[in-house]
Structures are given as C-alpha cells and as structure tokens.
C-alpha cells in the first residue's frame, strides 16, 4: 500500500524516486525501525520515551524529505 502511494507521489512530482519500493524501505528505516530500536534500548514507557520517539520520527521524515523531496 505504501509503495503504491509513493509511486503516485513520484508520478505527481511530490517526491523524486525511480524506485518507490526502495523509497519505502528508506522511509521505514528512518522512522519505524529507529523508533523500535529506541524503544528496545530504553525499555520503558514514559513521557520522555514518547518525546524521544516522536523526535526520531520527525527527524526521519525530515531526512527522507531532504533526500526524496
């Protein structure tokens, strides 16, 4: 589903990619995987942990858009 969306975004000129599948992998690695790693490392659910996860995701989206935007 995400690959289809990225394909459409590329067709519309919203992102630059010749390989939407790879773009999805990069997006996921920069957001979800890093957030999961942080949760695994921290091991606790707290306001600070939530804040860190939100920062990781925001930074990942920013990095993705700098590369593909």
Residue, then its C-alpha position, 0 to 999 in steps of 0.5 A: x500500500x505504501x509503495x503504491x502511494x509513493x509511486x503516485x507521489x513520484x508520478x505527481x512530482x511530490x517526491x523524486x524516486x525511480x524506485x518507490x519500493x526502495x523509497x519505502x524501505x528508506x522511509x521505514x528505516x528512518x522512522x519505524x525501525x529507529x523508533x523500535x530500536x529506541x524503544x528496545x534500548x530504553x525499555x520503558x514507557x514514559x513521557x520522555x520515551x514518547x518525546x524521544x520517539x516522536x523526535x526520531x520520527x520527525x527527524x526521519x521524515x525530515x531526512x527522507x524529505x531532504x533526500x526524496x523531496 
